Amino acid sequence: MEQQGPQVQVTTAKAQAKEPQVQRQPREVLIREIVETLLLTLFIFWMVNTATGRFRIEGYSMLPTLEEGEYVIIDKLSYYLDEPDRGDVIVLHFPNDRSRDFIKRVIGLPGDHVEVADGHVTVNGVPLEEPYINAEPAYTGSWDVPEGQYFVLGDNRNNSSDSHNWAYLPREDIVGKAWIIYWGPENWGLVSHYPHNLS
């Protein structure tokens, strides 16, 4: 019995020796983690803003497709990988004042012949089916789209500043493809593009 006392004391001492030590994280490591988190956040923010943009609809030139006061997300990357197509809804720099941005629909591609007559639009002699317009155009005209340029019209044909009165849109003035309506809430959804196959 007298020998058990020291053994218990030794065991207790060993148990105490094995208790984990609480180590404080070095200050440099904490600062590094904060900096890494901030840099990652800034990188993600930069990537999102490089790939997309936001545009507020002002005016009524795209009725009934887009309404005054709606906000649209723009896909800025699509046209780095592919060219704009007939029927695409795009955001563009107004060629006569590049500080202003408009939103229109692509009607004519480089090399196309566009004609508006008798309330209808034809491209290369093919009448376009246009269920998206607000009303038939009341104007007439014909245009041969130069290389590197596009012919664009608003869906509200008779209340739109577009190629029928300021001619062609240079390729470099195209900002991106309208993608999603994210405000107002009642109109959330994808922007309605309408491909025109002339064949």
N, C-alpha and C positions, 0 to 999 in steps of 0.2 A: 504493500500500500504506500510505503514511504517513497518508492521509486516512481510512482505514477505522477506525482506533482510536477516535477521538472519536465516530464514528457509532455504534459498538457501545456505547460508554459512555452516549450519549444515549438509545439504545433501552432499555438496562437501567434507566436512571433513570425513563423513562416507565412501564415495566412495574411498577417498584416503587411508583410513584405511584398506579397503578390497583388495587393490592391492597386488598380490602375491609377496612373498619375494623370491628372487633367493638364493637358498642354495647351497653352494659348497659341492661337494662330498668329504667326508673325505679321506685323503690320504691313510689310511689303506685299505679302500674298493677298491680303484683303484689298489693298489698293489696286493690285493687278487685276483681280477679279472684277472690281467695279469698272475699271477702265475697259476690260474686255466686253463686259455687258453693254456699256455705252456705245462702244464701237460696233458691236453686232446690231444694236438697235438702230444706229445711224445708217448702217449698211442696208438693213431691211427697208428703212424709210426711203433711202436713195433708190433702191431697186424698184419699189412700188411706184415711186414718182417718175422713174425713167420709163417703166413699162406702161403706165396708165396716166390718165389725166382726168380732170373733172371740168364739166362745161354746163353752164346755166342757160336754158333756153330763154331767149329774149325775143319778143315779137311773135308773129303768127305765120311766118313763112313756111313752116313745116306742118301746119295743120292738115289733116287730122292725126298724123303720125306722132307728132310731138307738140306739147302744149306749153304756152307761156308759163315760166316759173319752174318747170321741171328741171331736175339735175340728172346729167348723164355721165357715166364713166366711159372714157375713151381708151381704146386699145391702140397704143402707139407702136406696138411691135409688128402687127400684122403686115404692114406694108414694107417692112424691111425684108420679109420673107416672100411676099407675093405682091402683085400689082393690084391697084383698085379695079373693081369690076362694075359693069353696069348694074344699077340697082342698089349699090352700097350707099349707106348713109354715112357721111364723113364730116369731120370738123376741119375747117380750113382757115388759113389767113386770107383775109380779103386782099386781093392783089393790088387794089388801089390805095389801101391803107393797112399795112401788115400788122399794125397794132390792134386791129379789130379782128375777131374770129367769128365766122359764120358756121352754120350747119346746113348742109344741102345733100341732095341725092345725085349720084353719078349717073349721067344719061349717055354721054358719048365718050369713047376712048380715043387715044391718038389715032389719027387716020380715018375716023368715022365721019360720015356725012349725016348731019342731024337736020331734020326739017319739022317745023311746026306749022300746020295748016288745018283748017276746018275742025279745030278743037282736038286734034290728035298729034301725037309725036311719033315720027318714024325715024329709024336709024338704019342707014344703008338700005333704004327702001322697005324695011320691015316695020309695020305698025307695032308699037309697044302696048302690051296689056298693062294698064296702070290702075289697079284697084285702090291704091293708096292716095290718089290725088283728091283734093278738096273740091275742085271743079275743073272743067275742061279749060285749057288756055284760050283766052280771047284774042291773043296776038298771033302773028304769023312771022315766019322767017326761016332762013336756011343758013347752015354753018358747016364749014369743013374744018374739023378739029386738027390743029397742027401737031406734029410730033412733040412728045414731052409735055403735052397739055391735055386738059380734060374739059368736058362740057357738063355743067352741073345745073340743076334746077331745084327750086323749092317745091314741096308737095302742094302747097297753096299757090298754085301757078300764077294767079292774078294778083297776088299780094306778096311778091318775093323779089328781092334784089339778087339776081343770079346771072348766069351766062347769057340769058336772052337779052340783057341790057348792059352787061359789062364784059361780054365775050368770054375768053377762056381762062382756065385755072392752071397755072404752072404746077408741075409735079411737086416741086420743092415747097409749095405752099399748102400741101396736104398735111395736117397735123396727125390725124389718125382716124380709125374707124369707130363710129358710135357703137357702144356695146350694151350697156345696161342702164335702164332708167332706175335710179335708186331713190328719187324723191320727186313728187309726193307719193306717199305710201299707197294710195289707191291705184297708182299706175305702175307699181314695181313690175319689172320684167325685162326681157331682152328687147332691144330696138329692132323694129321690123325692117329687115332688108328684103329685097325682092329681086332675085337674079333674073336677068333678061337674056335668054338664049336665042340668038337671032337665026340659028340654023334650022 
